[in-house]
């Protein structure tokens, strides 16, 4: 298990390149987002997905969200029209998880058999760079049902072995989960209140297209 402390641009670039390699090889990376630390694995690798569930001791009846690099990529894994695209473009990158109808080719293991997929674009350069080639999981780095810690050392103490690479960026901005919004419904429905909720309700929720 390797740890890279991200304290300047040179180590950031090295961390991103190493994370890409580990994930492409089927490994699991602990990485910072704009909310909590996440566990990243290739969403198109079933064995890697199983590692995430095992590491978190998470029921396969519970879905895992996906991190993508940009707004344009969303249409490759989910159905989205121009109206919804305009709305979520005001939210992402940011501390939100957007629920959309998934496209074929997305593992039922990832979505726990649901036809919906949760998508994030964190406001974090590391996340956006790591996911340039393919999406990764963005499940919070904790044992399911337990508190999510805000430092990699505490996280690893909780999780134990199983993480192949740790990207240590220090304490994060929010240290709370993202706000989950179901955009398959009209009007969209907030499914989980978290970081960014106040911004959404004040500036975006009531916009009509």
C-alpha atoms as one frame of an Amber mdcrd trajectory, in Angstrom:
protein
   0.000   0.000   0.000   1.605   3.214  -1.230   0.878   6.720   0.050   1.528
   9.916  -1.901   1.250  13.156   0.037  -0.086  15.866  -2.274   1.531  19.082
  -1.106   2.539  20.772  -4.361   1.955  20.573  -8.118   4.746  18.090  -8.807
   3.401  15.507  -6.357  -0.153  16.138  -7.624   0.853  15.170 -11.159   2.696
  12.088  -9.919  -0.284  11.084  -7.773  -2.723  11.424 -10.671  -0.568   9.336
 -13.015  -0.039   6.641 -10.406  -3.745   6.552  -9.556  -4.667   6.111 -13.219
  -2.301   3.168 -13.494  -3.518   1.471 -10.311  -7.173   1.822 -11.297  -6.528
   0.635 -14.856  -4.871  -2.471 -13.387  -7.948  -3.264 -11.293  -6.810  -1.689
  -8.048  -8.485   0.569  -5.495  -7.396   4.146  -4.773  -8.253   6.315  -1.775
  -8.578   9.824  -3.177  -9.808  13.301  -2.127 -12.972  14.874  -3.504 -14.598
  18.207  -2.688 -16.633  16.549   0.078 -15.249  13.321   1.582 -12.409  10.971
   0.685 -13.596   8.398  -1.819 -12.709   4.878  -2.890 -12.016   4.690  -6.601
 -12.109   1.688  -8.914 -12.850   1.162 -12.606 -16.652   0.978 -12.969 -16.296
  -1.367 -15.972 -14.270  -3.921 -13.966 -16.588  -6.264 -12.052 -13.788  -7.626
  -9.871 -12.737  -4.107  -8.919 -16.338  -3.278  -7.985 -16.471  -6.376  -5.781
 -13.324  -5.132  -4.032 -15.065  -1.873  -3.146 -18.091  -3.665  -1.698 -15.841
  -6.040   0.256 -13.617  -3.244   1.559 -16.585  -1.201   2.781 -18.478  -4.269
   4.025 -21.307  -2.809   1.985 -24.424  -4.721   0.940 -24.650  -5.279  -2.816
 -28.256  -4.138  -2.472 -26.899  -0.611  -2.030 -25.621   1.222  -5.137 -22.302
   3.005  -5.560 -21.998   6.364  -7.317 -19.730   7.229 -10.216 -17.216  10.017
 -10.747 -16.734  11.379 -14.286 -14.349  14.007 -15.630 -16.773  16.449 -17.259
 -20.415  17.219 -18.102 -20.099  15.918 -21.668 -19.164  12.415 -20.483 -22.451
  11.958 -18.629 -24.351  11.140 -21.828 -22.091   8.101 -22.369 -23.371   6.350
 -19.268 -26.808   7.911 -18.656 -29.791   9.275 -20.541 -29.964  13.053 -20.314
 -31.869  15.648 -22.337 -30.941  19.267 -22.980 -33.239  20.606 -20.237 -31.701
  18.447 -17.513 -28.236  19.079 -18.915 -28.780  22.826 -18.543 -29.850  22.407
 -14.925 -27.041  20.146 -13.799 -24.497  22.310 -15.605 -25.253  24.891 -12.919
 -24.420  22.360 -10.206 -21.397  20.500 -11.521 -18.534  20.475 -10.796 -19.699
  20.666  -7.208 -20.769  18.718  -4.096 -23.764  17.022  -5.731 -24.691  13.497
  -6.822 -27.085  13.497  -9.775 -29.414  10.528 -10.322 -30.218   9.704 -13.957
 -31.417   6.669 -15.918 -28.427   4.495 -16.732 -27.499   3.267 -20.192 -26.769
  -0.326 -21.217 -23.330  -1.543 -20.312 -23.471  -0.188 -16.781 -23.087  -3.014
 -14.282 -26.112  -3.986 -12.202 -23.638  -4.551  -9.370 -22.760  -0.862  -9.457
 -26.404   0.245  -9.326 -27.681  -2.573  -7.083 -30.033  -3.651  -9.886 -31.599
  -0.201 -10.210 -32.116   1.519 -13.559 -30.683   4.723 -12.048 -27.063   5.740
 -11.652 -25.589   8.363  -9.323 -23.081  10.658 -11.017 -20.590  13.122  -9.537
 -18.133  15.656 -10.898 -16.361  16.890  -7.772 -14.871  20.364  -7.814 -11.442
  18.834  -7.441  -8.705  18.674 -10.063  -7.475  15.272  -8.918 -10.893  13.672
  -9.454 -11.303  15.222 -12.875  -7.839  14.131 -14.032  -8.069  10.568 -12.689
 -11.322  10.006 -14.585 -10.149  11.275 -17.980 -10.071   7.785 -19.562 -13.000
   6.129 -17.793 -15.320   6.750 -14.818 -14.442   5.477 -11.360 -16.444   4.723
  -8.245 -16.873   7.543  -5.774 -18.075   5.738  -2.694 -17.237   7.349   0.652
 -14.147   5.798   2.247 -15.678   4.170   5.290 -17.166   0.963   6.581 -20.852
   1.113   5.662 -22.862   2.632   8.467 -19.812   3.995  10.297 -18.499   7.539
  10.520 -16.485   8.794   7.561 -13.145  10.127   8.772 -11.440  13.195   7.309
  -7.830  12.028   7.260  -6.325   9.117   5.288  -4.611   7.651   8.365  -7.913
   7.432  10.271  -9.652   6.035   7.191  -7.100   3.258   6.739  -7.282   2.415
  10.451 -11.012   1.878   9.964 -10.890   0.057   6.621  -7.795  -2.071   7.181
  -6.032  -3.587   4.192  -7.356  -3.536   0.634  -6.497  -0.056  -0.635  -3.662
  -0.124  -3.182  -2.846   3.592  -3.294  -3.543   6.489  -0.928  -3.619  10.063
  -2.194  -3.212  12.154   0.953  -4.423  15.716   0.445  -4.962  16.486   4.128
  -8.330  17.471   5.672 -11.025  18.266   3.113 -13.286  21.299   2.677 -16.730
  20.017   3.652 -16.207  16.668   5.404 -19.814  15.773   4.704 -21.581  13.759
   2.023 -22.765  15.258  -1.239 -26.378  16.290  -1.757 -28.173  13.653  -3.850
 -30.775  14.919  -6.337 -32.980  12.654  -8.469 -33.264  14.260 -11.902 -35.352
  11.398 -13.286 -38.267  13.103 -11.519 -39.970  16.354 -12.482 -39.441  18.454
 -10.484 -36.127  16.979  -9.272 -36.210  15.588  -5.743 -33.507  15.883  -3.095
 -32.910  12.334  -1.863 -30.137  13.138   0.608 -29.283  16.480   2.187 -25.573
  17.218   2.287 -22.916  19.649   1.152 -24.197  22.264  -1.299 -27.854  21.916
  -0.305 -28.281  25.552   0.694 -26.814  26.731  -2.622 -29.126  24.420  -4.567
 -32.298  25.453  -2.746 -31.490  29.170  -2.908 -30.165  29.564  -6.449 -31.122
  26.583  -8.606 -34.100  24.605  -7.313 -36.752  27.045  -8.582 -35.277  27.706
 -12.038 -37.595  26.639 -14.869 -36.527  25.789 -18.400
